Amino acid sequence: QVQLVESGGGLVQPGGSLRLSCAASGRAFSSYAMGWFRQRPGKEREFVAAISWSGGSTYFQDSVKGRFAISRDNAKNMAYLQMNSLKPEDTAVYHCAAADQDGKEEIPLYSYQYAYWGQGTQVTVSS
């Protein structure tokens, strides 16, 4: 069982940056791939980025490539999403999620592959 709590959301101007954090508690955090998803107003939840259990592999949605970075610190049971050059269309509730990959480096891209979810943190990009 893994419990996830996001933090770091807020209001930022277009072009600004935010760093989201995801604190995990429970067993074997380092064996889980970690993903970030977002739900924009009136839209379905969508994949944003993910990182393998080792941190050696990452994957990003096309719209955030080059602007967002994902990282993790297994010693601290933390995952992060660094968001730069933010745009109004990045406004959403951002959720972190954990998927047990049983040691595999492959990155899960779909929400159904993630067993554990945080409650979300609101990111608003507006002038």
Steps between C-alpha positions, in 0.01 A plus 500: 500500500629847410355833607578804286471869585567774246608854579642803323206610291382859481441801281776598259526739207551372146866425445553427867610184677372270770639188658251239610598248765351161574571351842452126525455291810472127526713216384739461211466844341813433299333210319223719357497698180366849570275696272343843486157549350284809472137581459426829329161668541240316296752242376584138568799419719814477287851368533771763549825324588638190666826362633611141548571351841875557456468850356681382191209538261256784455217580262305818432183603325591688182349828621735519799823369346783745548305691766441243774744272677427204726729363768494290813698448816453144619689566823243765592194329349438804284412568139505840331364675196688815402282712275656786306369740235150441625207578275134569584413162347708332771236606752373181661489288810819296499510152654795276569453127473698183570516179299669181616725402210653199672849623417438565131624822343201539271291809571123469540318764298136431583312585817365146541859379547539708816363353822561792735406864463541823689218746557641756260632854510357793304722683253361820351691687230354844452602863477 
